[in-house]
Amino acid sequence: MKALKVLNTIALAIPLFIAFLSLFAEELLLFAVISTMATGFIQVITGIFFWCAYPKNGYIKFYFFLVILFFTSLFFSIFNNWIWYLPPLLCFFLSVLVYSTNSKKSSFMHAEWNDLALMNYEINPELLEKYIPKGTEIDLWNGKCYLSLIGFMFENVKVLGIKVPYHVNFEEVNLRFYVKRLEDGKWKRGAVFIKEIVPKHAITIVANTLYREHYQTLNMRHSRTENNTSKTFQYEWKKDKKWNSIAVKTNKIAQAIEENSEAEFITEHYYGYTKFNENKTIEYEVRHPRWQQLEVIETLIDVDFDLIYGKDFAFLQNVKPTSTYLAIGSKITIEGKKIIK
């Protein structure tokens, strides 16, 4: 990996060095621009070596997908209005990948999940059959199947060890249900997401491309307020000129989540599962310590379920949650994916 970092540094240094010399000889500026082609060539070579060293790395595969897209677009003269944004993005993407990767396995993302409002519905498990990834089965608690509407804050986000500007703190609202998968005689408990809503297009593109998730980008906002006796957490998102919102009012005293409780079942799922196709499933691990909670005093839901989640979940419009929790949250990591066949 050290050699790849040196090679990538050389690729970046070539145009920068010539551009510096152009301060003293203006005619060299043109050579600095032309030398960026050498940067691209060296980076592609670096990428090939990286792929050989890490053949299962999904990010390098995504890099070469974009490289092929660029040259295909040039050859067929399509996407001319925006295709020239790709080379600098490719340069940045590969540089982050090379400089943040070492011989030890590193997490895809470091972040905090804070102030999680979890609104839970007991439903008929047959409604979820077509959404269940292969190799998993519905995870029940005391014979009950749950679907959860969750709003929370993604904060202090680092992707591959890098804080991406304007993508460090943002809201997320998701609709999920719970599954389990048997591996080596032990059950892995996880969640499957019907839809995840965020306000950042880049998050949607990366999650949907690399993890085959179901992210959607919408305008969002939130508020967290408190007085002498209580706290209020509200998450809102806008679609078709309508603001949808969920909110909870809680007391201010942190409490442990009891073992073998419904709250533990809802919060203690440490894997994400996504249906890649009918025969393959994507699995990734989410790591975090055991959470504490605040007692919920009041719950408010103003959501157009048909508009946001489709006909399959329109029935939630007239259903009250079975329970609502406010988990305080913690630091988390999201690990790299693996494909289960």
Secondary structure in CASP SS format (residue, H / E / C, confidence):
PFRMAT SS
TARGET T0000
AUTHOR 0000-0000-0000
METHOD secondary structure of the structure
MODEL  1
M C 1.00
K H 1.00
A H 1.00
L H 1.00
K H 1.00
V H 1.00
L H 1.00
N H 1.00
T H 1.00
I H 1.00
A H 1.00
L H 1.00
A H 1.00
I H 1.00
P H 1.00
L H 1.00
F H 1.00
I H 1.00
A H 1.00
F H 1.00
L H 1.00
S C 1.00
L C 1.00
F C 1.00
A C 1.00
E C 1.00
E C 1.00
L H 1.00
L H 1.00
L H 1.00
F H 1.00
A H 1.00
V H 1.00
I H 1.00
S H 1.00
T H 1.00
M H 1.00
A H 1.00
T H 1.00
G H 1.00
F H 1.00
I H 1.00
Q H 1.00
V H 1.00
I H 1.00
T H 1.00
G H 1.00
I H 1.00
F H 1.00
F H 1.00
W H 1.00
C H 1.00
A H 1.00
Y C 1.00
P C 1.00
K C 1.00
N C 1.00
G H 1.00
Y H 1.00
I H 1.00
K H 1.00
F H 1.00
Y H 1.00
F H 1.00
F H 1.00
L H 1.00
V H 1.00
I H 1.00
L H 1.00
F H 1.00
F H 1.00
T H 1.00
S H 1.00
L H 1.00
F H 1.00
F H 1.00
S C 1.00
I C 1.00
F C 1.00
N C 1.00
N C 1.00
W C 1.00
I H 1.00
W H 1.00
Y H 1.00
L H 1.00
P H 1.00
P H 1.00
L H 1.00
L H 1.00
C H 1.00
F H 1.00
F H 1.00
L H 1.00
S H 1.00
V H 1.00
L H 1.00
V H 1.00
Y H 1.00
S H 1.00
T C 1.00
N C 1.00
S C 1.00
K C 1.00
K C 1.00
S C 1.00
S C 1.00
F C 1.00
M E 1.00
H E 1.00
A E 1.00
E E 1.00
W E 1.00
N E 1.00
D E 1.00
L E 1.00
A E 1.00
L E 1.00
M E 1.00
N E 1.00
Y E 1.00
E E 1.00
I E 1.00
N C 1.00
P H 1.00
E H 1.00
L H 1.00
L H 1.00
E H 1.00
K H 1.00
Y H 1.00
I C 1.00
P C 1.00
K C 1.00
G C 1.00
T C 1.00
E E 1.00
I E 1.00
D C 1.00
L C 1.00
W E 1.00
N C 1.00
G C 1.00
K E 1.00
C E 1.00
Y E 1.00
L E 1.00
S E 1.00
L E 1.00
I E 1.00
G E 1.00
F E 1.00
M E 1.00
F E 1.00
E E 1.00
N E 1.00
V E 1.00
K E 1.00
V E 1.00
L C 1.00
G C 1.00
I E 1.00
K C 1.00
V C 1.00
P C 1.00
Y C 1.00
H C 1.00
V C 1.00
N C 1.00
F E 1.00
E E 1.00
E E 1.00
V E 1.00
N E 1.00
L E 1.00
R E 1.00
F E 1.00
Y E 1.00
V E 1.00
K E 1.00
R E 1.00
L E 1.00
E E 1.00
D C 1.00
G C 1.00
K E 1.00
W E 1.00
K E 1.00
R E 1.00
G E 1.00
A E 1.00
V E 1.00
F E 1.00
I E 1.00
K E 1.00
E E 1.00
I E 1.00
V E 1.00
P C 1.00
K C 1.00
H H 1.00
A H 1.00
I H 1.00
T H 1.00
I H 1.00
V H 1.00
A H 1.00
N H 1.00
T H 1.00
L H 1.00
Y C 1.00
R C 1.00
E C 1.00
H C 1.00
Y E 1.00
Q E 1.00
T E 1.00
L C 1.00
N E 1.00
M E 1.00
R E 1.00
H E 1.00
S E 1.00
R E 1.00
T E 1.00
E E 1.00
N C 1.00
N C 1.00
T C 1.00
S C 1.00
K E 1.00
T E 1.00
F E 1.00
Q E 1.00
Y E 1.00
E E 1.00
W E 1.00
K E 1.00
K E 1.00
D C 1.00
K C 1.00
K E 1.00
W E 1.00
N E 1.00
S E 1.00
I E 1.00
A E 1.00
V E 1.00
K E 1.00
T E 1.00
N E 1.00
K E 1.00
I E 1.00
A E 1.00
Q E 1.00
A E 1.00
I C 1.00
E C 1.00
E C 1.00
N C 1.00
S C 1.00
E H 1.00
A H 1.00
E H 1.00
F H 1.00
I H 1.00
T H 1.00
E C 1.00
H C 1.00
Y C 1.00
Y E 1.00
G E 1.00
Y E 1.00
T E 1.00
K E 1.00
F C 1.00
N C 1.00
E C 1.00
N C 1.00
K C 1.00
T E 1.00
I E 1.00
E E 1.00
Y E 1.00
E E 1.00
V E 1.00
R E 1.00
H C 1.00
P C 1.00
R C 1.00
W C 1.00
Q E 1.00
Q E 1.00
L E 1.00
E E 1.00
V E 1.00
I E 1.00
E E 1.00
T E 1.00
L E 1.00
I E 1.00
D E 1.00
V C 1.00
D C 1.00
F H 1.00
D H 1.00
L H 1.00
I H 1.00
Y H 1.00
G C 1.00
K H 1.00
D H 1.00
F H 1.00
A H 1.00
F H 1.00
L H 1.00
Q H 1.00
N H 1.00
V C 1.00
K C 1.00
P C 1.00
T C 1.00
S E 1.00
T E 1.00
Y E 1.00
L E 1.00
A E 1.00
I E 1.00
G E 1.00
S E 1.00
K E 1.00
I E 1.00
T E 1.00
I E 1.00
E C 1.00
G C 1.00
K C 1.00
K E 1.00
I E 1.00
I E 1.00
K C 1.00
END
